[in-house]
Amino acid sequence: ELTRGGRFYGGWWQNIPSRYRPRIIVNGKPMVEYDYSGLHPTILYAERGLVPPDDPYTGIIKPCSYTDEGLKEARDVAKKAFNAMVNSLHPMSRQPDGMKLSKFGMNWAEVSNCVLQKHSVISDAFYSDSGAGLQRVDSDMAEEIMLNFAQQGVAVLPVHDSFLVHSGYQSRLEELMVASFEKRFGMKPKLKASPRHIRPSSLSDEETTQDLYELLALMDVGHEVRLSEWFRQRQNRWEGSKTNQSV
C-alpha cells in the first residue's frame, strides 16, 4: 500500500498561471474553485487532536507593507518556509532556493525559529520528512471527491488540494470537501473560494453557445489553440532568455 505521495498531476489547468483559472469555462458555463485553507498544517493539528490556528502562516514574517499585496507576500514566504521544514529530513542550514529573506530583515535561522514557536505543539512534524505522507492524505481525499463527481458525469478539475467545478455544483463541492476531511479527522476544515470576476460572455466578443454540437465544433479553435499559443510564447521567452544568457 502506498503511504507517500500520489497527487494528481498533468492537467493543463494546473500548468497555466493561477490568475487565468477563474476564466475557465466548461460547456459555456463558468467554473468555481474551492480549496482547503492551510490543509497540511490543519492535518498535522487534527492528527494530534488539536485545533489549528485561524491562519497557520501569519505572524511569522513581518510584512514589508500592510497592503493586501504586502501581507500576501509575507504569508506566501511563511508558507514556503513551513512546507520546506515539514518536507526536510534534517534541520536546514540555509533558506530554500528562491527565497529572499533579507528583504524582510530576517535570516533562515530566525524564520525557522518563528515557525517552531508558532507551531510548538506540532514541533515534532518539522524536519521529519512527513510532507509526502501529507500528500498521500490529500490525494486520497481528492480521489474520493473526483470519483463522486465522475459518477454523476460532472467535470471536476483538481489542482492538488483545490477543485474547479461548474458553479451550479458549488454547494455539492463544499459538502464533499468537508465530509471527506471530517470523516478522517473528526473536525470540519476551513474552505476558501477563489473569486470569479468575469462572466463567460466577457471572455470574447462572441456569444457563448449552449448547443452541444456547436461547442464540439469549436473545440479546434477554442482552449486548445489558446493553450498551444501560450506554450509557444513561453518557449519563445525561454529561448530568448537562454540566448541573452549566452551572449
KOLVO-755250 format. One record per residue (C-alpha): residue number from 1; residue in three letters; x, z, y. Coordinates in Angstrom, 3 decimals, always signed. Layout:
<node resi="NUM" resn="ALA" xx="X" zz="Z" yy="Y"/>
...
***
This chain:
<node resi="1" resn="GLU" xx="+0.000" zz="+0.000" yy="+0.000"/>
<node resi="2" resn="LEU" xx="+1.318" zz="-0.952" yy="+3.402"/>
<node resi="3" resn="THR" xx="+1.756" zz="+2.005" yy="+5.734"/>
<node resi="4" resn="ARG" xx="+3.585" zz="+0.380" yy="+8.652"/>
<node resi="5" resn="GLY" xx="+2.765" zz="-2.478" yy="+10.992"/>
<node resi="6" resn="GLY" xx="+0.096" zz="-5.044" yy="+10.191"/>
<node resi="7" resn="ARG" xx="-1.083" zz="-6.090" yy="+13.641"/>
<node resi="8" resn="PHE" xx="-2.813" zz="-9.447" yy="+14.033"/>
<node resi="9" resn="TYR" xx="-0.603" zz="-11.985" yy="+15.824"/>
<node resi="10" resn="GLY" xx="-0.748" zz="-15.708" yy="+16.547"/>
<node resi="11" resn="GLY" xx="-3.883" zz="-16.308" yy="+18.589"/>
<node resi="12" resn="TRP" xx="-3.231" zz="-18.456" yy="+21.669"/>
<node resi="13" resn="TRP" xx="-5.228" zz="-15.993" yy="+23.806"/>
<node resi="14" resn="GLN" xx="-2.523" zz="-13.391" yy="+23.093"/>
<node resi="15" resn="ASN" xx="+0.198" zz="-15.637" yy="+24.491"/>
<node resi="16" resn="ILE" xx="-1.335" zz="-16.507" yy="+27.846"/>
<node resi="17" resn="PRO" xx="-0.924" zz="-14.223" yy="+30.898"/>
<node resi="18" resn="SER" xx="-3.441" zz="-11.364" yy="+30.696"/>
<node resi="19" resn="ARG" xx="-4.910" zz="-12.305" yy="+34.082"/>
<node resi="20" resn="TYR" xx="-6.239" zz="-15.512" yy="+32.500"/>
<node resi="21" resn="ARG" xx="-8.129" zz="-13.830" yy="+29.679"/>
<node resi="22" resn="PRO" xx="-11.175" zz="-12.928" yy="+31.813"/>
<node resi="23" resn="ARG" xx="-11.616" zz="-16.687" yy="+32.300"/>
<node resi="24" resn="ILE" xx="-12.069" zz="-17.441" yy="+28.597"/>
<node resi="25" resn="ILE" xx="-15.476" zz="-18.780" yy="+27.629"/>
<node resi="26" resn="VAL" xx="-16.879" zz="-19.412" yy="+24.137"/>
<node resi="27" resn="ASN" xx="-19.705" zz="-21.938" yy="+23.770"/>
<node resi="28" resn="GLY" xx="-20.031" zz="-21.903" yy="+27.525"/>
<node resi="29" resn="LYS" xx="-20.537" zz="-18.145" yy="+27.636"/>
<node resi="30" resn="PRO" xx="-18.275" zz="-15.563" yy="+29.325"/>
<node resi="31" resn="MET" xx="-16.310" zz="-13.027" yy="+27.314"/>
<node resi="32" resn="VAL" xx="-15.809" zz="-9.323" yy="+27.964"/>
<node resi="33" resn="GLU" xx="-12.675" zz="-7.407" yy="+26.937"/>
<node resi="34" resn="TYR" xx="-12.594" zz="-3.768" yy="+25.858"/>
<node resi="35" resn="ASP" xx="-9.530" zz="-1.813" yy="+24.831"/>
<node resi="36" resn="TYR" xx="-8.721" zz="+1.696" yy="+23.689"/>
<node resi="37" resn="SER" xx="-7.251" zz="+3.656" yy="+26.582"/>
<node resi="38" resn="GLY" xx="-3.881" zz="+5.186" yy="+25.626"/>
<node resi="39" resn="LEU" xx="-4.556" zz="+4.535" yy="+21.939"/>
<node resi="40" resn="HIS" xx="-1.262" zz="+5.621" yy="+20.372"/>
<node resi="41" resn="PRO" xx="-0.966" zz="+8.867" yy="+22.364"/>
<node resi="42" resn="THR" xx="-4.623" zz="+9.561" yy="+21.586"/>
<node resi="43" resn="ILE" xx="-3.991" zz="+9.054" yy="+17.859"/>
<node resi="44" resn="LEU" xx="-0.978" zz="+11.385" yy="+17.937"/>
<node resi="45" resn="TYR" xx="-3.045" zz="+14.128" yy="+19.568"/>
<node resi="46" resn="ALA" xx="-6.058" zz="+13.525" yy="+17.312"/>
<node resi="47" resn="GLU" xx="-3.917" zz="+13.688" yy="+14.152"/>
<node resi="48" resn="ARG" xx="-2.928" zz="+17.216" yy="+15.200"/>
<node resi="49" resn="GLY" xx="-6.477" zz="+18.237" yy="+16.082"/>
<node resi="50" resn="LEU" xx="-5.657" zz="+18.308" yy="+19.793"/>
<node resi="51" resn="VAL" xx="-7.492" zz="+16.924" yy="+22.806"/>
<node resi="52" resn="PRO" xx="-5.385" zz="+14.254" yy="+24.567"/>
<node resi="53" resn="PRO" xx="-4.834" zz="+14.306" yy="+28.338"/>
<node resi="54" resn="ASP" xx="-7.056" zz="+12.122" yy="+30.501"/>
<node resi="55" resn="ASP" xx="-4.187" zz="+9.694" yy="+31.059"/>
<node resi="56" resn="PRO" xx="-1.058" zz="+10.144" yy="+28.921"/>
<node resi="57" resn="TYR" xx="+1.105" zz="+8.033" yy="+31.240"/>
<node resi="58" resn="THR" xx="+0.533" zz="+9.562" yy="+34.675"/>
<node resi="59" resn="GLY" xx="+2.645" zz="+12.351" yy="+36.154"/>
<node resi="60" resn="ILE" xx="+5.835" zz="+11.105" yy="+34.511"/>
<node resi="61" resn="ILE" xx="+7.184" zz="+8.579" yy="+37.024"/>
<node resi="62" resn="LYS" xx="+6.798" zz="+9.206" yy="+40.756"/>
<node resi="63" resn="PRO" xx="+5.318" zz="+6.026" yy="+42.282"/>
<node resi="64" resn="CYS" xx="+7.262" zz="+4.158" yy="+44.955"/>
<node resi="65" resn="SER" xx="+3.957" zz="+3.920" yy="+46.821"/>
<node resi="66" resn="TYR" xx="+0.487" zz="+5.311" yy="+46.269"/>
<node resi="67" resn="THR" xx="-1.194" zz="+1.923" yy="+46.459"/>
<node resi="68" resn="ASP" xx="-3.011" zz="+0.570" yy="+43.397"/>
<node resi="69" resn="GLU" xx="-0.016" zz="-1.652" yy="+42.696"/>
<node resi="70" resn="GLY" xx="+2.473" zz="+1.194" yy="+43.081"/>
<node resi="71" resn="LEU" xx="+0.503" zz="+3.539" yy="+40.834"/>
<node resi="72" resn="LYS" xx="+0.126" zz="+0.859" yy="+38.174"/>
<node resi="73" resn="GLU" xx="+3.833" zz="+0.060" yy="+38.284"/>
<node resi="74" resn="ALA" xx="+4.783" zz="+3.714" yy="+37.729"/>
<node resi="75" resn="ARG" xx="+2.235" zz="+4.054" yy="+34.925"/>
<node resi="76" resn="ASP" xx="+3.481" zz="+0.893" yy="+33.190"/>
<node resi="77" resn="VAL" xx="+7.066" zz="+2.194" yy="+33.233"/>
<node resi="78" resn="ALA" xx="+5.951" zz="+5.556" yy="+31.834"/>
<node resi="79" resn="LYS" xx="+4.010" zz="+3.778" yy="+29.084"/>
<node resi="80" resn="LYS" xx="+7.058" zz="+1.720" yy="+28.151"/>
<node resi="81" resn="ALA" xx="+9.186" zz="+4.880" yy="+28.043"/>
<node resi="82" resn="PHE" xx="+6.621" zz="+6.692" yy="+25.871"/>
<node resi="83" resn="ASN" xx="+6.448" zz="+3.825" yy="+23.380"/>
<node resi="84" resn="ALA" xx="+10.227" zz="+3.442" yy="+23.249"/>
<node resi="85" resn="MET" xx="+10.620" zz="+7.119" yy="+22.426"/>
<node resi="86" resn="VAL" xx="+7.997" zz="+7.009" yy="+19.689"/>
<node resi="87" resn="ASN" xx="+9.463" zz="+3.870" yy="+18.123"/>
<node resi="88" resn="SER" xx="+13.098" zz="+5.013" yy="+18.185"/>
<node resi="89" resn="LEU" xx="+14.520" zz="+6.876" yy="+15.194"/>
<node resi="90" resn="HIS" xx="+17.185" zz="+8.663" yy="+17.238"/>
<node resi="91" resn="PRO" xx="+17.342" zz="+10.019" yy="+20.815"/>
<node resi="92" resn="MET" xx="+18.160" zz="+7.209" yy="+23.214"/>
<node resi="93" resn="SER" xx="+21.194" zz="+7.496" yy="+25.472"/>
<node resi="94" resn="ARG" xx="+20.024" zz="+4.845" yy="+27.931"/>
<node resi="95" resn="GLN" xx="+16.886" zz="+3.267" yy="+29.279"/>
<node resi="96" resn="PRO" xx="+15.166" zz="+0.437" yy="+27.347"/>
<node resi="97" resn="ASP" xx="+16.104" zz="-3.126" yy="+28.223"/>
<node resi="98" resn="GLY" xx="+14.288" zz="-4.448" yy="+31.270"/>
<node resi="99" resn="MET" xx="+13.536" zz="-1.013" yy="+32.702"/>
<node resi="100" resn="LYS" xx="+14.925" zz="-0.269" yy="+36.183"/>
<node resi="101" resn="LEU" xx="+14.560" zz="+3.466" yy="+36.714"/>
<node resi="102" resn="SER" xx="+16.905" zz="+3.529" yy="+39.706"/>
<node resi="103" resn="LYS" xx="+14.027" zz="+2.055" yy="+41.676"/>
<node resi="104" resn="PHE" xx="+12.189" zz="+5.343" yy="+41.162"/>
<node resi="105" resn="GLY" xx="+15.243" zz="+7.537" yy="+41.787"/>
<node resi="106" resn="MET" xx="+15.412" zz="+8.645" yy="+38.135"/>
<node resi="107" resn="ASN" xx="+17.682" zz="+8.137" yy="+35.158"/>
<node resi="108" resn="TRP" xx="+16.754" zz="+7.846" yy="+31.489"/>
<node resi="109" resn="ALA" xx="+17.555" zz="+11.464" yy="+30.613"/>
<node resi="110" resn="GLU" xx="+15.175" zz="+12.652" yy="+33.347"/>
<node resi="111" resn="VAL" xx="+12.387" zz="+10.329" yy="+32.227"/>
<node resi="112" resn="SER" xx="+12.806" zz="+11.313" yy="+28.590"/>
<node resi="113" resn="ASN" xx="+12.604" zz="+14.997" yy="+29.528"/>
<node resi="114" resn="CYS" xx="+9.485" zz="+14.378" yy="+31.639"/>
<node resi="115" resn="VAL" xx="+7.755" zz="+12.665" yy="+28.717"/>
<node resi="116" resn="LEU" xx="+8.711" zz="+15.517" yy="+26.372"/>
<node resi="117" resn="GLN" xx="+7.469" zz="+18.122" yy="+28.840"/>
<node resi="118" resn="LYS" xx="+4.148" zz="+16.396" yy="+29.482"/>
<node resi="119" resn="HIS" xx="+3.576" zz="+15.946" yy="+25.750"/>
<node resi="120" resn="SER" xx="+5.293" zz="+19.061" yy="+24.442"/>
<node resi="121" resn="VAL" xx="+2.527" zz="+19.727" yy="+21.895"/>
<node resi="122" resn="ILE" xx="+3.326" zz="+16.444" yy="+20.123"/>
<node resi="123" resn="SER" xx="+7.079" zz="+16.524" yy="+20.748"/>
<node resi="124" resn="ASP" xx="+7.772" zz="+16.007" yy="+17.021"/>
<node resi="125" resn="ALA" xx="+6.382" zz="+12.458" yy="+17.347"/>
<node resi="126" resn="PHE" xx="+9.182" zz="+11.326" yy="+19.650"/>
<node resi="127" resn="TYR" xx="+12.372" zz="+9.818" yy="+18.294"/>
<node resi="128" resn="SER" xx="+10.693" zz="+9.773" yy="+14.901"/>
<node resi="129" resn="ASP" xx="+10.215" zz="+6.023" yy="+14.261"/>
<node resi="130" resn="SER" xx="+6.472" zz="+6.622" yy="+13.983"/>
<node resi="131" resn="GLY" xx="+5.397" zz="+3.646" yy="+16.105"/>
<node resi="132" resn="ALA" xx="+4.988" zz="+1.275" yy="+13.158"/>
<node resi="133" resn="GLY" xx="+2.755" zz="+3.833" yy="+11.441"/>
<node resi="134" resn="LEU" xx="+0.566" zz="+3.985" yy="+14.525"/>
<node resi="135" resn="GLN" xx="+0.346" zz="+0.196" yy="+14.496"/>
<node resi="136" resn="ARG" xx="-0.889" zz="+0.388" yy="+10.922"/>
<node resi="137" resn="VAL" xx="-3.741" zz="+2.640" yy="+12.030"/>
<node resi="138" resn="ASP" xx="-4.762" zz="+0.462" yy="+14.968"/>
<node resi="139" resn="SER" xx="-4.546" zz="-2.706" yy="+12.840"/>
<node resi="140" resn="ASP" xx="-6.846" zz="-1.138" yy="+10.220"/>
<node resi="141" resn="MET" xx="-9.362" zz="-0.359" yy="+12.946"/>
<node resi="142" resn="ALA" xx="-9.002" zz="-3.880" yy="+14.350"/>
<node resi="143" resn="GLU" xx="-9.650" zz="-5.390" yy="+10.911"/>
<node resi="144" resn="GLU" xx="-12.743" zz="-3.274" yy="+10.481"/>
<node resi="145" resn="ILE" xx="-14.148" zz="-4.317" yy="+13.854"/>
<node resi="146" resn="MET" xx="-13.376" zz="-8.011" yy="+13.364"/>
<node resi="147" resn="LEU" xx="-14.868" zz="-8.141" yy="+9.867"/>
<node resi="148" resn="ASN" xx="-18.078" zz="-6.603" yy="+11.176"/>
<node resi="149" resn="PHE" xx="-18.421" zz="-9.338" yy="+13.802"/>
<node resi="150" resn="ALA" xx="-17.375" zz="-12.045" yy="+11.314"/>
<node resi="151" resn="GLN" xx="-20.202" zz="-11.024" yy="+9.008"/>
<node resi="152" resn="GLN" xx="-22.566" zz="-11.647" yy="+11.921"/>
<node resi="153" resn="GLY" xx="-20.985" zz="-15.010" yy="+12.677"/>
<node resi="154" resn="VAL" xx="-19.809" zz="-13.764" yy="+16.085"/>
<node resi="155" resn="ALA" xx="-16.460" zz="-14.794" yy="+17.578"/>
<node resi="156" resn="VAL" xx="-14.162" zz="-11.880" yy="+18.376"/>
<node resi="157" resn="LEU" xx="-10.627" zz="-12.325" yy="+19.743"/>
<node resi="158" resn="PRO" xx="-8.206" zz="-9.449" yy="+19.037"/>
<node resi="159" resn="VAL" xx="-5.343" zz="-8.509" yy="+21.347"/>
<node resi="160" resn="HIS" xx="-3.836" zz="-5.676" yy="+19.265"/>
<node resi="161" resn="ASP" xx="-5.928" zz="-2.695" yy="+20.424"/>
<node resi="162" resn="SER" xx="-8.359" zz="-4.656" yy="+22.588"/>
<node resi="163" resn="PHE" xx="-11.047" zz="-7.205" yy="+21.777"/>
<node resi="164" resn="LEU" xx="-12.875" zz="-10.024" yy="+23.529"/>
<node resi="165" resn="VAL" xx="-16.453" zz="-10.860" yy="+22.593"/>
<node resi="166" resn="HIS" xx="-19.322" zz="-12.692" yy="+24.213"/>
<node resi="167" resn="SER" xx="-20.728" zz="-10.404" yy="+26.895"/>
<node resi="168" resn="GLY" xx="-24.054" zz="-10.206" yy="+25.050"/>
<node resi="169" resn="TYR" xx="-22.285" zz="-8.213" yy="+22.320"/>
<node resi="170" resn="GLN" xx="-20.676" zz="-5.733" yy="+24.699"/>
<node resi="171" resn="SER" xx="-22.723" zz="-2.769" yy="+23.500"/>
<node resi="172" resn="ARG" xx="-22.054" zz="-3.617" yy="+19.866"/>
<node resi="173" resn="LEU" xx="-18.317" zz="-3.817" yy="+20.506"/>
<node resi="174" resn="GLU" xx="-18.310" zz="-0.414" yy="+22.220"/>
<node resi="175" resn="GLU" xx="-20.279" zz="+1.075" yy="+19.336"/>
<node resi="176" resn="LEU" xx="-17.923" zz="-0.292" yy="+16.677"/>
<node resi="177" resn="MET" xx="-14.751" zz="+0.736" yy="+18.514"/>
<node resi="178" resn="VAL" xx="-15.979" zz="+4.295" yy="+18.979"/>
<node resi="179" resn="ALA" xx="-17.259" zz="+4.561" yy="+15.389"/>
<node resi="180" resn="SER" xx="-14.024" zz="+3.233" yy="+13.891"/>
<node resi="181" resn="PHE" xx="-11.929" zz="+5.814" yy="+15.736"/>
<node resi="182" resn="GLU" xx="-14.361" zz="+8.701" yy="+15.314"/>
<node resi="183" resn="LYS" xx="-14.574" zz="+8.117" yy="+11.553"/>
<node resi="184" resn="ARG" xx="-10.831" zz="+8.628" yy="+11.238"/>
<node resi="185" resn="PHE" xx="-10.177" zz="+11.395" yy="+13.726"/>
<node resi="186" resn="GLY" xx="-13.462" zz="+13.205" yy="+14.368"/>
<node resi="187" resn="MET" xx="-13.418" zz="+12.631" yy="+18.123"/>
<node resi="188" resn="LYS" xx="-14.533" zz="+9.907" yy="+20.500"/>
<node resi="189" resn="PRO" xx="-11.882" zz="+7.730" yy="+22.140"/>
<node resi="190" resn="LYS" xx="-11.852" zz="+6.508" yy="+25.708"/>
<node resi="191" resn="LEU" xx="-12.537" zz="+2.823" yy="+26.163"/>
<node resi="192" resn="LYS" xx="-11.630" zz="+0.653" yy="+29.098"/>
<node resi="193" resn="ALA" xx="-13.348" zz="-2.585" yy="+30.089"/>
<node resi="194" resn="SER" xx="-11.437" zz="-5.349" yy="+31.818"/>
<node resi="195" resn="PRO" xx="-13.435" zz="-6.578" yy="+34.814"/>
<node resi="196" resn="ARG" xx="-14.758" zz="-10.122" yy="+34.892"/>
<node resi="197" resn="HIS" xx="-14.509" zz="-11.580" yy="+38.382"/>
<node resi="198" resn="ILE" xx="-15.890" zz="-15.028" yy="+37.675"/>
<node resi="199" resn="ARG" xx="-18.768" zz="-16.807" yy="+36.045"/>
<node resi="200" resn="PRO" xx="-18.318" zz="-19.825" yy="+33.764"/>
<node resi="201" resn="SER" xx="-19.790" zz="-22.149" yy="+36.394"/>
<node resi="202" resn="SER" xx="-16.914" zz="-21.312" yy="+38.733"/>
<node resi="203" resn="LEU" xx="-14.274" zz="-22.488" yy="+36.262"/>
<node resi="204" resn="SER" xx="-14.687" zz="-26.110" yy="+37.261"/>
<node resi="205" resn="ASP" xx="-16.842" zz="-28.427" yy="+39.304"/>
<node resi="206" resn="GLU" xx="-18.764" zz="-29.450" yy="+36.197"/>
<node resi="207" resn="GLU" xx="-21.836" zz="-27.680" yy="+34.925"/>
<node resi="208" resn="THR" xx="-21.381" zz="-25.623" yy="+31.770"/>
<node resi="209" resn="THR" xx="-23.417" zz="-27.127" yy="+28.958"/>
<node resi="210" resn="GLN" xx="-25.153" zz="-25.076" yy="+26.304"/>
<node resi="211" resn="ASP" xx="-25.586" zz="-28.044" yy="+23.947"/>
<node resi="212" resn="LEU" xx="-23.509" zz="-27.608" yy="+20.772"/>
<node resi="213" resn="TYR" xx="-22.756" zz="-31.314" yy="+20.311"/>
<node resi="214" resn="GLU" xx="-21.689" zz="-31.714" yy="+23.923"/>
<node resi="215" resn="LEU" xx="-19.439" zz="-28.685" yy="+23.574"/>
<node resi="216" resn="LEU" xx="-17.840" zz="-30.124" yy="+20.430"/>
<node resi="217" resn="ALA" xx="-17.307" zz="-33.438" yy="+22.198"/>
<node resi="218" resn="LEU" xx="-15.481" zz="-31.619" yy="+24.985"/>
<node resi="219" resn="MET" xx="-13.025" zz="-29.953" yy="+22.614"/>
<node resi="220" resn="ASP" xx="-10.366" zz="-32.598" yy="+23.153"/>
<node resi="221" resn="VAL" xx="-10.457" zz="-32.211" yy="+26.922"/>
<node resi="222" resn="GLY" xx="-11.128" zz="-28.504" yy="+27.078"/>
<node resi="223" resn="HIS" xx="-8.958" zz="-25.454" yy="+26.480"/>
<node resi="224" resn="GLU" xx="-6.648" zz="-27.235" yy="+24.024"/>
<node resi="225" resn="VAL" xx="-5.488" zz="-29.680" yy="+26.678"/>
<node resi="226" resn="ARG" xx="-5.126" zz="-26.911" yy="+29.243"/>
<node resi="227" resn="LEU" xx="-3.175" zz="-24.782" yy="+26.780"/>
<node resi="228" resn="SER" xx="-0.878" zz="-27.692" yy="+25.919"/>
<node resi="229" resn="GLU" xx="-0.245" zz="-28.260" yy="+29.603"/>
<node resi="230" resn="TRP" xx="+0.566" zz="-24.581" yy="+30.105"/>
<node resi="231" resn="PHE" xx="+3.111" zz="-24.692" yy="+27.259"/>
<node resi="232" resn="ARG" xx="+4.594" zz="-27.907" yy="+28.661"/>
<node resi="233" resn="GLN" xx="+5.055" zz="-26.336" yy="+32.078"/>
<node resi="234" resn="ARG" xx="+6.556" zz="-23.187" yy="+30.562"/>
<node resi="235" resn="GLN" xx="+9.017" zz="-25.329" yy="+28.570"/>
<node resi="236" resn="ASN" xx="+9.975" zz="-27.203" yy="+31.744"/>
<node resi="237" resn="ARG" xx="+10.568" zz="-23.923" yy="+33.578"/>
<node resi="238" resn="TRP" xx="+12.691" zz="-22.615" yy="+30.710"/>
<node resi="239" resn="GLU" xx="+14.766" zz="-25.799" yy="+30.579"/>
<node resi="240" resn="GLY" xx="+15.158" zz="-25.708" yy="+34.358"/>
<node resi="241" resn="SER" xx="+16.389" zz="-22.106" yy="+34.333"/>
<node resi="242" resn="LYS" xx="+18.751" zz="-22.894" yy="+31.461"/>
<node resi="243" resn="THR" xx="+20.199" zz="-25.814" yy="+33.435"/>
<node resi="244" resn="ASN" xx="+20.682" zz="-23.624" yy="+36.519"/>
<node resi="245" resn="GLN" xx="+22.495" zz="-21.006" yy="+34.491"/>
<node resi="246" resn="SER" xx="+24.908" zz="-23.559" yy="+33.049"/>
<node resi="247" resn="VAL" xx="+25.763" zz="-25.042" yy="+36.465"/>
***
